[in-house]
Amino acid sequence: MANILVTGGTGLIGWCTAELLVEQGHRVVLYDLKPILENIAHLGDRVTVVAGDVTDLPKLLHVMRNHDVDHILHLAAFITDQAKLDPAGAFKVNAVGSANIFDAALATKIRRVVWTSSVIALGIGPGYDGTPVDESYNVVSRSPYGASKWGCEVIADGYRALGLDVVGIRPALTYGLGRLTGGTGIFNAAIRSAALGEAAGMMASPSGLHQPMYNRDMAGLLVEAMLGPTPPHGIYNAPAERSYSDTEIVDIVSRVFPSVQVHTDPLPDFIPQVPLVDGSRARREIAYTPRYTLEDGIREMGETFRFEASAR
């Protein structure tokens, strides 16, 4: 049994990761700036919730020592739409906050840190032809969010060289229950609209094709990376179930909710263009295969949105 700190632990990925860890018998502390208690209400007293900021290193150290933390899953981040409005805030929370996590992990001899970067860390270079890129691709994003996440990757490499067991995962589109803000929130809100019988505008892909991963699958990948055999590399592209065109997304949503008008909306201006990524390294070395197709995830979300609406 492990004692695990999850930063951003009540958010989109955090709540279902906490659920999975609790089911496996681990002790879980959820550290969040503004805990979203409705996301974890079903977990009751099986998790400990601490309101805190990842830029507060003394508090992080106190919490980690007080709860004998031996593994960290670092999900807390300043997301895309916020970063466009406050670029300095993105670097403070994402880069400095991550450095604090890594510092605290070294100081307290944490066994492994797993953290989430983003494909938005990657930019589109001259001559990019749409082919999925592997982890050797090194064109840096010019967006505040993406550049701050690239900075996190550089910082993580530095701590890895100092002996910290730290592994980063780059999600593309992680969707699912638990967030209605940012790019993911736009996608999730469209599914909610469709589930409630309203017209739905699905966000266009920033890479030509969508590479979605349900948050429950992302949780499974992160837990395997954290508690499974030591991954040999420091960064991994998330192994999405498969890629989908804008038209395929509309067709799937229309099939799940046949009475609803579904269309594609333009990409929001706070989300930059990104390359497609190749997740085969994670499939080989972390050995996690997604369990949900996109249609599976959308159906499960729809059922929950309808149940919540009927219960009001």
Backbone hydrogen bonds in HBPLUS format (Angstrom, degrees):
<---DONOR---> <-ACCEPTOR-->    atom                        ^
c    i                          cat <-CA-CA->   ^        H-A-AA   ^      H-
h    n   atom  resd res      DA  || num        DHA   H-A  angle D-A-AA Bond
n    s   type  num  typ     dist DA aas  dist angle  dist       angle   num
A0027-ARG N   A0002-ALA O   3.00 MM  25  6.27 156.9  2.05 166.2 170.4     1
A0070-ASP N   A0003-ASN O   2.82 MM  67  5.49 167.4  1.83 150.3 152.4     2
A0071-HIS N   A0003-ASN O   3.28 MM  68  6.41 150.2  2.38 153.3 151.1     3
A0004-ILE N   A0027-ARG O   2.87 MM  23  6.17 172.3  1.88 163.6 162.2     4
A0029-VAL N   A0004-ILE O   2.86 MM  25  6.19 164.2  1.89 164.2 166.6     5
A0005-LEU N   A0071-HIS O   3.02 MM  66  6.45 161.9  2.06 155.3 156.9     6
A0073-LEU N   A0005-LEU O   2.83 MM  68  6.21 164.2  1.86 163.2 167.5     7
A0006-VAL N   A0029-VAL O   2.84 MM  23  6.19 165.0  1.87 168.9 171.9     8
A0031-TYR N   A0006-VAL O   2.90 MM  25  5.99 163.8  1.93 142.8 148.3     9
A0007-THR N   A0073-LEU O   2.95 MM  66  6.43 147.5  2.05 151.6 162.1    10
A0075-LEU N   A0007-THR O   3.16 MM  68  5.31 145.2  2.28 115.9 123.4    11
A0008-GLY N   A0031-TYR O   2.77 MM  23  6.03 137.2  1.96 161.5 164.6    12
A0011-GLY N   A0008-GLY O   3.24 MM   3  5.74 167.2  2.26 120.8 122.4    13
A0015-TRP N   A0011-GLY O   3.09 MM   4  5.80 177.3  2.09 148.0 147.7    14
A0017-THR N   A0013-ILE O   3.04 MM   4  6.15 146.0  2.16 150.1 160.6    15
A0018-ALA N   A0014-GLY O   2.83 MM   4  6.01 159.8  1.87 154.1 159.5    16
A0019-GLU N   A0015-TRP O   2.99 MM   4  6.23 154.3  2.06 140.1 147.3    17
A0020-LEU N   A0016-CYS O   3.06 MM   4  6.18 157.8  2.11 136.7 141.8    18
A0021-LEU N   A0017-THR O   2.90 MM   4  6.15 163.0  1.93 154.3 158.9    19
A0022-VAL N   A0018-ALA O   2.90 MM   4  6.05 162.1  1.93 154.5 158.9    20
A0023-GLU N   A0019-GLU O   3.04 MM   4  6.23 158.3  2.09 145.7 151.9    21
A0024-GLN N   A0020-LEU O   3.09 MM   4  6.36 136.6  2.28 139.8 151.3    22
A0024-GLN N   A0021-LEU O   3.11 MM   3  5.04 126.9  2.41  92.1 106.1    23
A0026-HIS N   A0021-LEU O   3.10 MM   5  5.57 166.5  2.12 152.1 147.8    24
A0025-GLY N   A0022-VAL O   2.92 MM   3  5.07 156.7  1.98 106.0 113.6    25
A0048-THR N   A0028-VAL O   3.02 MM  20  6.37 166.0  2.04 156.5 161.1    26
A0030-LEU N   A0048-THR O   2.68 MM  18  6.04 166.8  1.70 170.1 173.7    27
A0050-VAL N   A0030-LEU O   2.80 MM  20  6.06 167.6  1.81 162.7 162.8    28
A0032-ASP N   A0050-VAL O   3.03 MM  18  6.48 158.2  2.08 160.2 167.2    29
A0052-GLY N   A0032-ASP O   2.87 MM  20  5.45 152.9  1.94 113.8 122.9    30
A0039-ASN N   A0036-ILE O   3.06 MM   3  5.79 145.4  2.18 117.2 125.8    31
A0040-ILE N   A0037-LEU O   3.13 MM   3  5.42 141.9  2.28 104.0 114.2    32
A0043-LEU N   A0040-ILE O   2.92 MM   3  5.41 155.3  1.98 115.2 123.2    33
A0044-GLY N   A0041-ALA O   3.20 MM   3  5.57 155.4  2.26 109.1 116.0    34
A0046-ARG N   A0043-LEU O   2.99 MM   3  5.65 159.4  2.03 142.3 146.6    35
A0056-ASP N   A0053-ASP O   3.02 MM   3  5.45 163.4  2.05 115.3 119.3    36
A0060-LEU N   A0056-ASP O   3.05 MM   4  6.36 161.3  2.09 154.2 160.2    37
A0061-LEU N   A0057-LEU O   2.95 MM   4  6.19 168.0  1.97 161.6 163.6    38
A0062-HIS N   A0058-PRO O   2.97 MM   4  6.18 157.9  2.02 146.0 152.4    39
A0063-VAL N   A0059-LYS O   2.89 MM   4  6.12 168.9  1.90 159.2 161.1    40
A0064-MET N   A0060-LEU O   2.93 MM   4  6.10 166.8  1.95 156.0 159.9    41
A0065-ARG N   A0061-LEU O   2.95 MM   4  6.07 162.0  1.98 150.4 155.1    42
A0066-ASN N   A0062-HIS O   2.82 MM   4  5.86 160.0  1.86 150.6 157.3    43
A0067-HIS N   A0063-VAL O   3.05 MM   4  6.10 143.4  2.19 144.4 151.9    44
A0069-VAL N   A0064-MET O   2.95 MM   5  5.00 161.9  1.99 148.6 152.1    45
A0068-ASP N   A0065-ARG O   3.30 MM   3  5.03 167.2  2.32 100.1 103.4    46
A0111-ARG N   A0070-ASP O   2.77 MM  41  5.61 152.7  1.84 145.6 151.5    47
A0072-ILE N   A0112-ARG O   3.10 MM  40  6.54 162.6  2.13 155.1 158.7    48
A0114-VAL N   A0072-ILE O   2.94 MM  42  6.36 161.2  1.98 158.5 163.3    49
A0074-HIS N   A0114-VAL O   2.79 MM  40  6.20 157.9  1.83 155.8 161.7    50
A0116-THR N   A0074-HIS O   3.26 MM  42  6.72 145.2  2.39 170.9 167.1    51
A0083-ALA N   A0079-ILE O   2.89 MM   4  6.00 155.4  1.95 156.9 165.0    52
A0084-LYS N   A0080-THR O   3.19 MM   4  6.46 147.7  2.30 149.0 155.5    53
A0085-LEU N   A0082-GLN O   3.10 MM   3  5.35 125.3  2.41 101.3 114.7    54
A0086-ASP N   A0082-GLN O   2.94 MM   4  6.15 139.2  2.11 146.9 159.7    55
A0089-GLY N   A0086-ASP O   3.04 MM   3  5.23 116.9  2.45 102.3 117.7    56
A0090-ALA N   A0086-ASP O   3.11 MM   4  6.51 146.4  2.23 150.7 160.6    57
A0090-ALA N   A0087-PRO O   3.11 MM   3  5.12 120.7  2.48  93.6 108.2    58
A0091-PHE N   A0087-PRO O   3.23 MM   4  6.66 155.6  2.30 150.1 155.0    59
A0092-LYS N   A0088-ALA O   2.91 MM   4  6.17 157.0  1.96 151.3 158.6    60
A0093-VAL N   A0089-GLY O   2.93 MM   4  6.04 177.6  1.93 154.7 155.4    61
A0094-ASN N   A0090-ALA O   2.85 MM   4  5.68 154.5  1.91 144.1 151.6    62
A0095-ALA N   A0091-PHE O   2.96 MM   4  5.09 132.7  2.18 117.2 131.2    63
A0096-VAL N   A0091-PHE O   3.16 MM   5  6.69 158.1  2.21 156.7 163.4    64
A0097-GLY N   A0092-LYS O   3.05 MM   5  6.48 133.2  2.28 141.6 155.3    65
A0097-GLY N   A0093-VAL O   3.14 MM   4  4.75 122.2  2.49 100.1 115.5    66
A0098-SER N   A0094-ASN O   3.21 MM   4  5.83 147.4  2.32 118.4 127.1    67
A0099-ALA N   A0095-ALA O   2.96 MM   4  6.18 157.0  2.02 145.5 152.3    68
A0100-ASN N   A0096-VAL O   2.90 MM   4  6.19 150.6  1.99 148.1 156.1    69
A0101-ILE N   A0097-GLY O   3.10 MM   4  6.43 154.1  2.17 144.2 150.6    70
A0102-PHE N   A0098-SER O   2.94 MM   4  6.29 161.3  1.98 154.4 158.9    71
A0103-ASP N   A0099-ALA O   2.77 MM   4  5.97 158.6  1.81 150.8 157.4    72
A0104-ALA N   A0100-ASN O   2.84 MM   4  5.99 170.8  1.85 155.3 157.7    73
A0105-ALA N   A0101-ILE O   2.88 MM   4  6.04 149.6  1.97 143.9 153.2    74
A0106-LEU N   A0102-PHE O   2.99 MM   4  6.25 156.5  2.05 148.0 153.0    75
A0107-ALA N   A0103-ASP O   2.96 MM   4  6.22 162.2  1.99 152.0 157.4    76
A0108-THR N   A0104-ALA O   3.01 MM   4  6.11 144.6  2.13 145.3 153.3    77
A0110-ILE N   A0105-ALA O   2.94 MM   5  4.90 168.9  1.95 144.5 147.4    78
A0109-LYS N   A0106-LEU O   3.34 MM   3  5.14 164.6  2.37  99.6 103.9    79
A0113-VAL N   A0165-ASP O   2.85 MM  52  6.28 158.3  1.90 157.6 165.0    80
A0167-VAL N   A0113-VAL O   2.84 MM  54  6.30 155.7  1.89 156.9 165.1    81
A0115-TRP N   A0167-VAL O   2.94 MM  52  6.40 153.5  2.01 152.8 159.7    82
A0169-ILE N   A0115-TRP O   2.93 MM  54  6.35 149.3  2.02 154.2 164.1    83
A0117-SER N   A0169-ILE O   2.76 MM  52  5.71 154.3  1.82 140.3 149.0    84
A0121-ALA N   A0118-SER O   3.00 MM   3  5.59 164.8  2.02 113.8 118.4    85
A0119-VAL N   A0171-PRO O   2.94 MM  52  6.04 148.8  2.04 166.2 159.6    86
A0122-LEU N   A0119-VAL O   2.95 MM   3  5.62 165.2  1.97 117.9 122.9    87
A0141-SER N   A0121-ALA O   3.02 MM  20  5.23 154.6  2.09 130.2 126.7    88
A0123-GLY N   A0139-VAL O   2.84 MM  16  5.21 165.1  1.86 121.7 126.2    89
A0128-TYR N   A0125-GLY O   3.13 MM   3  5.61 154.3  2.20 138.6 135.6    90
A0133-VAL N   A0276-LEU O   2.87 MM 143  6.27 159.5  1.91 136.7 136.0    91
A0278-ASP N   A0133-VAL O   2.80 MM 145  5.36 159.1  1.84 142.9 138.5    92
A0137-TYR N   A0134-ASP O   3.19 MM   3  5.97 168.7  2.20 122.7 126.2    93
A0147-ALA N   A0143-SER O   2.80 MM   4  5.84 171.0  1.81 161.6 164.5    94
A0148-SER N   A0144-PRO O   2.99 MM   4  6.01 151.2  2.07 140.3 148.2    95
A0149-LYS N   A0145-TYR O   3.00 MM   4  6.30 148.6  2.10 148.6 157.4    96
A0150-TRP N   A0146-GLY O   2.88 MM   4  6.21 150.6  1.96 148.8 157.7    97
A0151-GLY N   A0147-ALA O   2.88 MM   4  6.12 155.8  1.93 143.3 150.3    98
A0152-CYS N   A0148-SER O   3.02 MM   4  6.33 143.6  2.16 135.7 145.2    99
A0153-GLU N   A0149-LYS O   3.07 MM   4  6.44 147.6  2.18 141.6 149.7   100
A0153-GLU N   A0150-TRP O   2.96 MM   3  5.03 116.3  2.38  95.8 111.8   101
A0154-VAL N   A0150-TRP O   3.01 MM   4  6.44 153.3  2.09 152.8 160.0   102
A0155-ILE N   A0151-GLY O   2.90 MM   4  6.17 162.4  1.93 152.7 157.7   103
A0156-ALA N   A0152-CYS O   2.77 MM   4  5.97 161.2  1.80 151.3 156.7   104
A0157-ASP N   A0153-GLU O   2.98 MM   4  6.21 153.6  2.05 143.6 150.2   105
A0158-GLY N   A0154-VAL O   3.11 MM   4  6.46 149.8  2.20 144.1 152.1   106
A0158-GLY N   A0155-ILE O   3.02 MM   3  5.09 116.8  2.44  95.7 111.3   107
A0159-TYR N   A0155-ILE O   3.06 MM   4  6.49 155.4  2.13 153.4 159.5   108
A0160-ARG N   A0156-ALA O   2.82 MM   4  6.03 150.9  1.91 149.6 158.8   109
A0161-ALA N   A0157-ASP O   2.99 MM   4  6.24 148.8  2.09 143.8 151.2   110
A0162-LEU N   A0158-GLY O   3.21 MM   4  6.54 129.2  2.48 131.8 145.1   111
A0162-LEU N   A0159-TYR O   3.00 MM   3  4.86 129.3  2.27  90.7 105.1   112
A0164-LEU N   A0159-TYR O   3.04 MM   5  5.61 162.8  2.07 149.8 144.2   113
A0163-GLY N   A0160-ARG O   3.06 MM   3  5.19 157.5  2.11 103.3 110.0   114
A0168-GLY N   A0234-GLY O   2.78 MM  66  5.93 162.7  1.80 137.9 143.8   115
A0236-TYR N   A0168-GLY O   2.91 MM  68  6.23 135.3  2.11 138.8 152.4   116
A0170-ARG N   A0236-TYR O   2.70 MM  66  6.03 156.9  1.75 162.7 166.1   117
A0238-ALA N   A0170-ARG O   2.91 MM  68  5.44 162.9  1.94 139.3 134.0   118
A0213-MET N   A0173-LEU O   2.81 MM  40  6.16 143.4  1.94 162.0 163.3   119
A0175-TYR N   A0213-MET O   3.21 MM  38  6.38 145.1  2.34 132.7 143.0   120
A0215-ASN N   A0175-TYR O   2.77 MM  40  5.69 135.0  1.97 166.8 175.2   121
A0185-GLY N   A0181-THR O   2.93 MM   4  4.03 129.5  2.19 124.3 123.0   122
A0186-ILE N   A0182-GLY O   3.05 MM   4  6.43 143.2  2.19 147.6 156.9   123
A0186-ILE N   A0183-GLY O   3.16 MM   3  5.22 124.0  2.49  96.3 109.6   124
A0187-PHE N   A0183-GLY O   3.26 MM   4  6.64 158.6  2.31 149.2 153.8   125
A0188-ASN N   A0184-THR O   2.84 MM   4  6.14 166.9  1.86 157.3 161.1   126
A0189-ALA N   A0185-GLY O   2.75 MM   4  5.81 157.7  1.80 146.6 153.1   127
A0190-ALA N   A0186-ILE O   3.10 MM   4  6.26 148.1  2.20 141.4 148.9   128
A0191-ILE N   A0187-PHE O   3.20 MM   4  6.59 152.0  2.28 146.3 153.5   129
A0192-ARG N   A0188-ASN O   2.97 MM   4  6.32 154.6  2.03 148.3 155.7   130
A0193-SER N   A0189-ALA O   2.89 MM   4  6.17 158.0  1.94 147.0 152.7   131
A0194-ALA N   A0190-ALA O   2.99 MM   4  6.24 165.5  2.02 150.1 153.4   132
A0195-ALA N   A0191-ILE O   2.89 MM   4  6.08 158.4  1.94 149.6 155.9   133
A0196-LEU N   A0192-ARG O   3.04 MM   4  6.24 141.2  2.19 146.1 155.8   134
A0196-LEU N   A0193-SER O   3.14 MM   3  5.21 128.0  2.42  96.5 109.9   135
A0198-GLU N   A0193-SER O   2.79 MM   5  4.96 160.6  1.83 151.9 145.2   136
A0197-GLY N   A0194-ALA O   3.04 MM   3  5.09 160.3  2.08 108.4 111.1   137
A0200-ALA N   A0261-GLN O   2.93 MM  61  6.41 160.1  1.97 159.9 166.6   138
A0263-HIS N   A0200-ALA O   3.01 MM  63  6.47 155.4  2.07 159.6 166.6   139
A0202-MET N   A0263-HIS O   2.77 MM  61  6.12 164.2  1.79 164.1 159.0   140
A0265-ASP N   A0202-MET O   2.75 MM  63  5.65 161.6  1.78 138.3 144.3   141
A0204-ALA N   A0265-ASP O   2.97 MM  61  5.85 134.0  2.19 152.6 160.9   142
A0274-VAL N   A0206-PRO O   2.95 MM  68  5.79 156.3  2.01 129.1 134.6   143
A0210-HIS N   A0244-TYR O   2.65 MM  34  5.01 164.6  1.67 162.4 157.9   144
A0244-TYR N   A0210-HIS O   2.86 MM  34  5.01 153.8  1.93 138.7 147.3   145
A0217-ASP N   A0214-TYR O   2.92 MM   3  5.26 123.4  2.25 106.8 121.5   146
A0218-MET N   A0214-TYR O   2.93 MM   4  6.28 156.4  1.98 154.5 162.4   147
A0219-ALA N   A0215-ASN O   2.90 MM   4  6.06 153.0  1.97 141.6 148.6   148
A0220-GLY N   A0216-ARG O   3.10 MM   4  6.36 153.8  2.17 137.8 144.2   149
A0221-LEU N   A0217-ASP O   2.94 MM   4  6.25 157.8  1.99 152.4 157.9   150
A0222-LEU N   A0218-MET O   2.94 MM   4  6.16 165.6  1.96 154.8 158.1   151
A0223-VAL N   A0219-ALA O   2.94 MM   4  6.11 162.7  1.97 154.1 158.6   152
A0224-GLU N   A0220-GLY O   3.03 MM   4  6.14 158.7  2.07 144.3 150.5   153
A0225-ALA N   A0221-LEU O   2.93 MM   4  6.17 155.5  1.99 147.7 154.9   154
A0226-MET N   A0222-LEU O   2.93 MM   4  6.10 142.3  2.07 141.7 152.0   155
A0227-LEU N   A0223-VAL O   2.84 MM   4  5.90 162.8  1.87 156.3 159.8   156
A0228-GLY N   A0224-GLU O   2.80 MM   4  4.89 141.1  1.96 132.0 138.5   157
A0240-ALA N   A0238-ALA O   3.08 MM   2  5.87 124.9  2.40 109.2  93.8   158
A0249-ILE N   A0245-SER O   3.05 MM   4  6.37 155.7  2.11 152.1 158.3   159
A0250-VAL N   A0246-ASP O   3.08 MM   4  6.40 165.2  2.10 153.1 156.1   160
A0251-ASP N   A0247-THR O   2.92 MM   4  6.16 158.2  1.97 148.8 155.4   161
A0252-ILE N   A0248-GLU O   2.91 MM   4  6.13 155.1  1.97 149.2 155.1   162
A0253-VAL N   A0249-ILE O   3.00 MM   4  6.25 172.6  2.01 160.4 161.7   163
A0254-SER N   A0250-VAL O   2.91 MM   4  6.01 157.1  1.96 147.6 154.7   164
A0255-ARG N   A0251-ASP O   2.92 MM   4  6.07 142.9  2.06 139.3 149.2   165
A0255-ARG N   A0252-ILE O   3.12 MM   3  5.03 119.7  2.50  92.2 107.3   166
A0256-VAL N   A0252-ILE O   2.93 MM   4  6.22 157.4  1.98 154.1 159.8   167
A0257-PHE N   A0253-VAL O   2.89 MM   4  5.98 155.8  1.95 148.0 154.9   168
A0260-VAL N   A0257-PHE O   3.17 MM   3  5.86 165.6  2.19 130.8 132.0   169
A0271-ILE N   A0268-PRO O   3.16 MM   3  5.77 168.1  2.18 119.0 122.5   170
A0283-ARG N   A0279-GLY O   3.24 MM   4  6.57 156.4  2.30 147.8 154.8   171
A0284-ARG N   A0280-SER O   2.98 MM   4  6.21 154.7  2.04 148.4 154.2   172
A0285-GLU N   A0281-ARG O   2.83 MM   4  5.95 173.5  1.84 158.8 160.8   173
A0286-ILE N   A0282-ALA O   2.86 MM   4  5.09 153.1  1.93 130.5 138.6   174
A0287-ALA N   A0282-ALA O   3.11 MM   5  6.53 130.7  2.36 152.9 163.0   175
A0297-GLY N   A0293-THR O   3.05 MM   4  6.39 164.0  2.08 155.4 158.2   176
A0298-ILE N   A0294-LEU O   2.96 MM   4  6.19 165.0  1.98 155.2 159.2   177
A0299-ARG N   A0295-GLU O   2.92 MM   4  6.05 160.8  1.96 150.4 155.6   178
A0300-GLU N   A0296-ASP O   3.01 MM   4  6.27 161.7  2.05 152.1 156.8   179
A0301-MET N   A0297-GLY O   2.96 MM   4  6.18 161.7  1.99 150.8 156.0   180
A0302-GLY N   A0298-ILE O   2.87 MM   4  6.04 161.8  1.90 149.9 155.2   181
A0303-GLU N   A0299-ARG O   2.99 MM   4  6.25 158.8  2.04 150.8 155.6   182
A0304-THR N   A0300-GLU O   3.16 MM   4  6.40 157.2  2.21 146.3 152.0   183
A0305-PHE N   A0301-MET O   2.86 MM   4  6.14 168.1  1.87 161.4 164.4   184
A0306-ARG N   A0302-GLY O   2.98 MM   4  6.11 159.2  2.03 149.1 154.5   185
A0307-PHE N   A0303-GLU O   2.98 MM   4  6.13 154.9  2.04 142.4 149.7   186
A0308-GLU N   A0304-THR O   2.87 MM   4  6.10 166.3  1.89 158.2 161.3   187
A0309-ALA N   A0305-PHE O   3.02 MM   4  6.17 154.9  2.09 141.5 148.5   188
A0310-SER N   A0306-ARG O   2.95 MM   4  6.16 153.7  2.02 147.1 153.9   189
A0311-ALA N   A0307-PHE O   3.03 MM   4  6.17 135.0  2.24 143.2 155.1   190
A0312-ARG N   A0309-ALA O   3.42 MM   3  5.55 156.6  2.48 100.1 106.7   191
